[in-house]
Protein backbone atom coordinates (compact mmCIF):
# COMPACT_ATOMS: atom_id res chain seq x y z
CA UNK A 1 0.00 0.00 0.00
CA UNK A 2 2.80 2.44 0.89
CA UNK A 3 4.55 1.75 -2.44
CA UNK A 4 1.30 2.46 -4.31
CA UNK A 5 0.80 5.72 -2.40
CA UNK A 6 4.39 6.83 -3.15
CA UNK A 7 3.93 5.96 -6.82
CA UNK A 8 0.72 8.00 -6.97
CA UNK A 9 2.38 10.98 -5.29
CA UNK A 10 5.07 11.07 -7.96
CA UNK A 11 2.38 11.37 -10.64
CA UNK A 12 0.54 14.26 -8.97
CA UNK A 13 1.92 17.72 -9.76
CA UNK A 14 3.22 19.40 -6.64
CA UNK A 15 2.54 23.12 -6.22
CA UNK A 16 5.53 25.42 -6.00
CA UNK A 17 6.92 25.99 -2.55
CA UNK A 18 5.72 29.12 -0.83
CA UNK A 19 8.05 32.08 -0.90
CA UNK A 20 10.04 32.71 2.27
CA UNK A 21 11.36 36.27 2.29
CA UNK A 22 14.59 37.16 4.00
CA UNK A 23 13.61 39.03 7.12
CA UNK A 24 14.35 42.75 7.36
CA UNK A 25 15.63 44.53 10.43
CA UNK A 26 12.99 47.22 10.99
CA UNK A 27 14.35 50.76 10.64
CA UNK A 28 13.01 53.79 12.46
CA UNK A 29 14.19 56.10 9.73
CA UNK A 30 14.58 55.72 5.96
CA UNK A 31 17.77 54.34 4.43
CA UNK A 32 18.95 56.37 1.43
CA UNK A 33 20.67 54.75 -1.54
CA UNK A 34 22.11 55.81 -4.88
CA UNK A 35 20.19 58.01 -7.30
CA UNK A 36 17.39 58.86 -4.86
CA UNK A 37 16.58 55.31 -3.78
CA UNK A 38 14.98 55.24 -0.34
CA UNK A 39 13.61 52.41 1.79
CA UNK A 40 12.06 52.10 5.21
CA UNK A 41 11.93 48.59 6.66
CA UNK A 42 8.54 48.85 8.34
CA UNK A 43 8.63 45.41 9.95
CA UNK A 44 10.48 42.11 9.39
CA UNK A 45 8.61 41.34 6.15
CA UNK A 46 7.65 44.75 4.77
CA UNK A 47 9.63 47.54 3.14
CA UNK A 48 8.27 50.78 1.66
CA UNK A 49 10.18 53.12 -0.61
CA UNK A 50 11.36 54.35 -3.99
CA UNK A 51 13.71 52.75 -6.49
CA UNK A 52 16.69 54.55 -7.98
CA UNK A 53 15.95 57.41 -10.34
CA UNK A 54 15.94 56.75 -14.09
CA UNK A 55 16.62 59.92 -16.10
CA UNK A 56 14.75 60.06 -19.42
CA UNK A 57 16.17 63.45 -20.45
CA UNK A 58 14.73 66.94 -20.79
CA UNK A 59 13.67 67.04 -17.13
CA UNK A 60 11.67 63.79 -17.16
CA UNK A 61 12.56 60.92 -14.82
CA UNK A 62 10.82 58.05 -13.08
CA UNK A 63 11.02 55.81 -10.04
CA UNK A 64 9.13 52.76 -8.83
CA UNK A 65 7.16 53.09 -5.61
CA UNK A 66 7.06 49.80 -3.71
CA UNK A 67 5.48 48.32 -0.61
CA UNK A 68 6.09 44.69 0.31
CA UNK A 69 8.95 42.21 0.10
CA UNK A 70 10.61 39.81 -2.34
CA UNK A 71 7.55 37.53 -2.42
CA UNK A 72 4.74 40.05 -2.89
CA UNK A 73 4.58 43.78 -3.35
CA UNK A 74 2.46 46.67 -4.49
CA UNK A 75 4.11 48.68 -7.23
CA UNK A 76 3.25 52.16 -8.49
CA UNK A 77 5.04 54.36 -10.99
CA UNK A 78 6.23 57.85 -10.05
CA UNK A 79 7.04 60.11 -13.01
CA UNK A 80 8.80 63.44 -12.38
CA UNK A 81 8.46 66.31 -14.84
CA UNK A 82 11.04 68.60 -13.30
CA UNK A 83 10.68 71.24 -16.01
CA UNK A 84 6.93 71.63 -15.34
CA UNK A 85 7.39 71.11 -11.58
CA UNK A 86 4.92 68.22 -11.42
CA UNK A 87 4.81 64.52 -10.58
CA UNK A 88 2.42 61.81 -11.72
CA UNK A 89 1.66 58.65 -9.72
CA UNK A 90 0.28 55.70 -11.71
CA UNK A 91 -0.86 52.46 -10.17
CA UNK A 92 -1.22 50.17 -8.59
CA UNK A 93 0.10 46.78 -9.66
CA UNK A 94 -0.07 44.00 -7.12
CA UNK A 95 2.73 41.60 -7.88
CA UNK A 96 3.80 38.25 -6.49
CA UNK A 97 6.94 36.22 -7.06
CA UNK A 98 4.78 33.19 -7.83
CA UNK A 99 3.15 34.98 -10.80
CA UNK A 100 6.25 36.60 -12.27
CA UNK A 101 7.48 37.27 -14.83
CA UNK A 102 4.45 38.93 -16.31
CA UNK A 103 3.97 42.19 -18.11
CA UNK A 104 1.67 44.81 -16.62
CA UNK A 105 0.36 48.13 -17.83
CA UNK A 106 3.04 49.94 -15.83
CA UNK A 107 5.66 47.83 -17.61
CA UNK A 108 4.18 48.90 -20.97
CA UNK A 109 4.12 52.56 -19.92
CA UNK A 110 7.78 52.41 -18.81
CA UNK A 111 8.72 50.73 -22.09
CA UNK A 112 6.90 53.47 -24.05
CA UNK A 113 8.68 56.19 -22.03
CA UNK A 114 12.07 54.59 -22.60
CA UNK A 115 11.58 54.05 -26.32
CA UNK A 116 10.00 57.44 -27.12
CA UNK A 117 12.22 59.65 -29.25
CA UNK A 118 11.44 62.63 -27.04
CA UNK A 119 10.17 62.64 -23.45
CA UNK A 120 6.42 62.12 -23.16
CA UNK A 121 4.18 64.64 -21.40
CA UNK A 122 2.42 63.85 -18.15
CA UNK A 123 -0.89 64.30 -20.03
CA UNK A 124 0.12 61.60 -22.53
CA UNK A 125 1.29 59.29 -19.74
CA UNK A 126 -1.92 59.83 -17.80
CA UNK A 127 -3.93 58.96 -20.92
CA UNK A 128 -1.85 55.78 -21.38
CA UNK A 129 -2.46 54.87 -17.74
CA UNK A 130 -6.20 55.39 -18.16
CA UNK A 131 -6.17 53.20 -21.30
CA UNK A 132 -4.33 50.52 -19.29
CA UNK A 133 -7.11 50.63 -16.69
CA UNK A 134 -5.31 52.36 -13.82
CA UNK A 135 -7.72 54.21 -11.56
CA UNK A 136 -4.91 56.10 -9.83
CA UNK A 137 -3.37 58.81 -11.95
CA UNK A 138 -2.52 61.31 -9.26
CA UNK A 139 -0.91 64.55 -10.45
CA UNK A 140 0.81 66.73 -7.84
CA UNK A 141 3.42 69.44 -7.40
CA UNK A 142 6.99 68.10 -7.67
CA UNK A 143 8.50 67.48 -4.26
CA UNK A 144 5.16 66.59 -2.64
CA UNK A 145 5.58 64.02 0.12
CA UNK A 146 3.56 60.90 -0.73
CA UNK A 147 1.85 58.55 1.67
CA UNK A 148 2.40 54.93 0.64
CA UNK A 149 -0.14 52.96 2.65
CA UNK A 150 0.43 55.24 5.63
CA UNK A 151 4.21 55.63 5.28
CA UNK A 152 5.64 58.94 4.10
CA UNK A 153 7.95 59.01 1.09
CA UNK A 154 9.64 62.24 -0.06
CA UNK A 155 9.72 62.98 -3.79
CA UNK A 156 12.03 66.00 -3.89
CA UNK A 157 15.30 64.12 -4.51
CA UNK A 158 14.77 63.39 -8.22
CA UNK A 159 14.35 66.96 -9.44
CA UNK A 160 16.94 68.26 -6.97
CA UNK A 161 19.41 65.71 -8.36
CA UNK A 162 18.66 66.57 -12.00
CA UNK A 163 19.06 70.30 -11.24
CA UNK A 164 22.35 69.69 -9.43
CA UNK A 165 23.58 67.70 -12.45
CA UNK A 166 22.58 70.55 -14.79
CA UNK A 167 19.88 68.48 -16.52
CA UNK A 168 17.04 70.85 -15.49
CA UNK A 169 17.28 74.62 -15.34
CA UNK A 170 14.01 75.35 -13.51
C-alpha positions in Angstrom: 0.0 0.0 0.0 2.8 2.4 0.9 4.6 1.8 -2.4 1.3 2.5 -4.3 0.8 5.7 -2.4 4.4 6.8 -3.2 3.9 6.0 -6.8 0.7 8.0 -7.0 2.4 11.0 -5.3 5.1 11.1 -8.0 2.4 11.4 -10.6 0.5 14.3 -9.0 1.9 17.7 -9.8 3.2 19.4 -6.6 2.5 23.1 -6.2 5.5 25.4 -6.0 6.9 26.0 -2.6 5.7 29.1 -0.8 8.1 32.1 -0.9 10.0 32.7 2.3 11.4 36.3 2.3 14.6 37.2 4.0 13.6 39.0 7.1 14.4 42.8 7.4 15.6 44.5 10.4 13.0 47.2 11.0 14.3 50.8 10.6 13.0 53.8 12.5 14.2 56.1 9.7 14.6 55.7 6.0 17.8 54.3 4.4 19.0 56.4 1.4 20.7 54.8 -1.5 22.1 55.8 -4.9 20.2 58.0 -7.3 17.4 58.9 -4.9 16.6 55.3 -3.8 15.0 55.2 -0.3 13.6 52.4 1.8 12.1 52.1 5.2 11.9 48.6 6.7 8.5 48.8 8.3 8.6 45.4 9.9 10.5 42.1 9.4 8.6 41.3 6.2 7.6 44.8 4.8 9.6 47.5 3.1 8.3 50.8 1.7 10.2 53.1 -0.6 11.4 54.4 -4.0 13.7 52.7 -6.5 16.7 54.5 -8.0 15.9 57.4 -10.3 15.9 56.8 -14.1 16.6 59.9 -16.1 14.7 60.1 -19.4 16.2 63.4 -20.5 14.7 66.9 -20.8 13.7 67.0 -17.1 11.7 63.8 -17.2 12.6 60.9 -14.8 10.8 58.0 -13.1 11.0 55.8 -10.0 9.1 52.8 -8.8 7.2 53.1 -5.6 7.1 49.8 -3.7 5.5 48.3 -0.6 6.1 44.7 0.3 8.9 42.2 0.1 10.6 39.8 -2.3 7.5 37.5 -2.4 4.7 40.0 -2.9 4.6 43.8 -3.4 2.5 46.7 -4.5 4.1 48.7 -7.2 3.2 52.2 -8.5 5.0 54.4 -11.0 6.2 57.8 -10.0 7.0 60.1 -13.0 8.8 63.4 -12.4 8.5 66.3 -14.8 11.0 68.6 -13.3 10.7 71.2 -16.0 6.9 71.6 -15.3 7.4 71.1 -11.6 4.9 68.2 -11.4 4.8 64.5 -10.6 2.4 61.8 -11.7 1.7 58.7 -9.7 0.3 55.7 -11.7 -0.9 52.5 -10.2 -1.2 50.2 -8.6 0.1 46.8 -9.7 -0.1 44.0 -7.1 2.7 41.6 -7.9 3.8 38.3 -6.5 6.9 36.2 -7.1 4.8 33.2 -7.8 3.1 35.0 -10.8 6.3 36.6 -12.3 7.5 37.3 -14.8 4.4 38.9 -16.3 4.0 42.2 -18.1 1.7 44.8 -16.6 0.4 48.1 -17.8 3.0 49.9 -15.8 5.7 47.8 -17.6 4.2 48.9 -21.0 4.1 52.6 -19.9 7.8 52.4 -18.8 8.7 50.7 -22.1 6.9 53.5 -24.1 8.7 56.2 -22.0 12.1 54.6 -22.6 11.6 54.0 -26.3 10.0 57.4 -27.1 12.2 59.7 -29.3 11.4 62.6 -27.0 10.2 62.6 -23.4 6.4 62.1 -23.2 4.2 64.6 -21.4 2.4 63.9 -18.1 -0.9 64.3 -20.0 0.1 61.6 -22.5 1.3 59.3 -19.7 -1.9 59.8 -17.8 -3.9 59.0 -20.9 -1.9 55.8 -21.4 -2.5 54.9 -17.7 -6.2 55.4 -18.2 -6.2 53.2 -21.3 -4.3 50.5 -19.3 -7.1 50.6 -16.7 -5.3 52.4 -13.8 -7.7 54.2 -11.6 -4.9 56.1 -9.8 -3.4 58.8 -12.0 -2.5 61.3 -9.3 -0.9 64.6 -10.4 0.8 66.7 -7.8 3.4 69.4 -7.4 7.0 68.1 -7.7 8.5 67.5 -4.3 5.2 66.6 -2.6 5.6 64.0 0.1 3.6 60.9 -0.7 1.8 58.5 1.7 2.4 54.9 0.6 -0.1 53.0 2.6 0.4 55.2 5.6 4.2 55.6 5.3 5.6 58.9 4.1 8.0 59.0 1.1 9.6 62.2 -0.1 9.7 63.0 -3.8 12.0 66.0 -3.9 15.3 64.1 -4.5 14.8 63.4 -8.2 14.3 67.0 -9.4 16.9 68.3 -7.0 19.4 65.7 -8.4 18.7 66.6 -12.0 19.1 70.3 -11.2 22.4 69.7 -9.4 23.6 67.7 -12.5 22.6 70.5 -14.8 19.9 68.5 -16.5 17.0 70.8 -15.5 17.3 74.6 -15.3 14.0 75.3 -13.5 
